[in-house]
């Protein structure tokens, strides 16, 4: 157990690692209780809340409506000495409000495409994603 304490990320390192990482693995529980894991793009609020979008009818959204427990995993490194990971366990909240989802989509677009999302709001209004 002593070694774990030596290599553990500090809260600031955790915050920075989560903020700067590219993809997060979202795991939900399917109707049989088995993990359903998917790679997701995401953003992080200043308070540490992880936000992502999905379609309301996606399997992960169906799973979360049934059971909001989930886990999030971010990892990096190729060689043993470079391995780093962060596991977050919690409960997801699905937020179907169109404007909230569009705000989040713009933030995700800016993170992954490094710029403003011109026309994204209008293009996405016809789809039905949910934020979680």
Secondary structure, 3 states (H helix, E strand, C coil): CHHHHHHCCCHHHHHHHHHHCCCEEEEEECCCCCEEEEEECCEECCCCCEECEEECCCHHHHHHHHCCEEEEEEEECCCHHHCEEEEEEEECCCECCHHHHHHHHHHHHHHHHCCCCCCHHHHHCCCCEEEC
